[in-house]
Amino acid sequence: MRVFHLFGITAPLAAGLFALAIGGDRLAQIFFWIGVSVMSVANIGLVWLAAKPERWQPKPVGILWIVATFGVLPMLYYFGPFSAVVMVPILGIIFISLGRSRWISTSIIVICVVAHLALAVPMIVGWIPDVGVMASNGVALHQKIFAEVLIIAFQFSGFALGRWARSANTTAVAELQSAMQIIGDQQQVLAEAKDDDARVRHADEG
């Protein structure tokens, strides 16, 4: 978790510097810089929480994850909701879905899906322009709709994949613990049998 959140500090700052070089819509760029700053600050807090197990509590972790997720959303406006930047929230969805707390991962998937729909749908129907660096201007309406369906499907797939992996890992650990207990019991029985045998041999020697 510390490594992931250290990446969550440095990557947004690097992206903010990268935005200086590629330019784009000025207002979208300002929103983007605010978003990456929010992400970095939230991840600093998460790195601090991850430093000690007793600090890693669901409530503060969940709050900071939600704040960091809202920081990701201006990226969609700056780069465009149909650009490759959609992989950033999907990566976050998968990672947080591996965690123990279901309410945190559920909150993140709901925020990501609702926010993407709230931005993409008005652009699809033409209510607001797509000013993204990788804008979808010139793309046919049915292609945008199909792309949006795929993006939402990928987000839900990331959530399902993370929860499934969490369940599979939990089951594997439980099976390992059970196997270790069985082996321990067998070793205890063997040790007792050896002790009994040693006592019998000692009695025969006497």
Solvent accessible surface area in square Angstrom, and as a share of the most:
residue,aa,sasa,rsa
1,M,91,0.41
2,R,125,0.46
3,V,123,0.71
4,F,44,0.18
5,H,2,0.01
6,L,91,0.45
7,F,118,0.49
8,G,10,0.09
9,I,26,0.13
10,T,83,0.48
11,A,34,0.26
12,P,3,0.02
13,L,93,0.46
14,A,59,0.46
15,A,26,0.20
16,G,7,0.07
17,L,125,0.62
18,F,111,0.46
19,A,0,0.00
20,L,113,0.56
21,A,86,0.67
22,I,60,0.31
23,G,25,0.24
24,G,49,0.47
25,D,51,0.27
26,R,154,0.56
27,L,97,0.48
28,A,0,0.00
29,Q,9,0.04
30,I,72,0.37
31,F,89,0.37
32,F,0,0.00
33,W,62,0.22
34,I,97,0.49
35,G,2,0.02
36,V,6,0.03
37,S,56,0.36
38,V,51,0.30
39,M,18,0.08
40,S,6,0.04
41,V,103,0.59
42,A,2,0.02
43,N,8,0.04
44,I,96,0.49
45,G,20,0.20
46,L,1,0.00
47,V,30,0.17
48,W,144,0.51
49,L,13,0.06
50,A,14,0.11
51,A,50,0.39
52,K,95,0.40
53,P,119,0.75
54,E,115,0.52
55,R,60,0.22
56,W,78,0.27
57,Q,87,0.39
58,P,72,0.46
59,K,145,0.61
60,P,49,0.31
61,V,5,0.03
62,G,0,0.00
63,I,89,0.45
64,L,43,0.21
65,W,15,0.05
66,I,42,0.21
67,V,60,0.34
68,A,10,0.08
69,T,8,0.05
70,F,110,0.46
71,G,2,0.02
72,V,13,0.07
73,L,31,0.16
74,P,30,0.19
75,M,13,0.06
76,L,3,0.02
77,Y,50,0.19
78,Y,0,0.00
79,F,20,0.08
80,G,0,0.00
81,P,0,0.00
82,F,43,0.18
83,S,10,0.07
84,A,74,0.58
85,V,19,0.11
86,V,14,0.08
87,M,113,0.50
88,V,58,0.33
89,P,6,0.04
90,I,11,0.05
91,L,90,0.45
92,G,13,0.12
93,I,0,0.00
94,I,51,0.26
95,F,55,0.23
96,I,10,0.05
97,S,0,0.00
98,L,64,0.32
99,G,26,0.25
100,R,203,0.74
101,S,23,0.15
102,R,140,0.51
103,W,120,0.42
104,I,6,0.03
105,S,0,0.00
106,T,54,0.32
107,S,29,0.19
108,I,3,0.01
109,I,6,0.03
110,V,80,0.46
111,I,27,0.14
112,C,3,0.02
113,V,14,0.08
114,V,88,0.50
115,A,23,0.18
116,H,0,0.00
117,L,67,0.33
118,A,66,0.52
119,L,30,0.15
120,A,0,0.00
121,V,60,0.34
122,P,24,0.15
123,M,9,0.04
124,I,21,0.11
125,V,76,0.44
126,G,58,0.56
127,W,190,0.67
128,I,68,0.34
129,P,98,0.62
130,D,8,0.04
131,V,44,0.25
132,G,8,0.07
133,V,59,0.34
134,M,104,0.46
135,A,41,0.32
136,S,8,0.05
137,N,106,0.54
138,G,86,0.83
139,V,65,0.38
140,A,41,0.32
141,L,103,0.51
142,H,130,0.58
143,Q,94,0.42
144,K,28,0.12
145,I,85,0.43
146,F,127,0.53
147,A,30,0.23
148,E,10,0.05
149,V,90,0.52
150,L,71,0.35
151,I,15,0.08
152,I,26,0.13
153,A,47,0.36
154,F,113,0.47
155,Q,1,0.00
156,F,103,0.43
157,S,62,0.40
158,G,3,0.03
159,F,31,0.13
160,A,60,0.46
161,L,95,0.47
162,G,0,0.00
163,R,40,0.15
164,W,165,0.58
165,A,21,0.16
166,R,73,0.27
167,S,64,0.41
168,A,39,0.31
169,N,88,0.45
170,T,72,0.42
171,T,71,0.41
172,A,56,0.43
173,V,79,0.46
174,A,53,0.41
175,E,112,0.50
176,L,106,0.53
177,Q,113,0.50
178,S,55,0.36
179,A,45,0.35
180,M,120,0.54
181,Q,122,0.54
182,I,94,0.48
183,I,90,0.45
184,G,33,0.32
185,D,78,0.41
186,Q,114,0.51
187,Q,114,0.51
188,Q,105,0.46
189,V,96,0.55
190,L,98,0.49
191,A,46,0.36
192,E,87,0.39
193,A,52,0.40
194,K,124,0.52
195,D,76,0.39
196,D,67,0.35
197,D,69,0.36
198,A,46,0.35
199,R,150,0.55
200,V,89,0.51
201,R,133,0.49
202,H,133,0.60
203,A,72,0.56
204,D,113,0.59
205,E,141,0.63
206,G,100,0.96
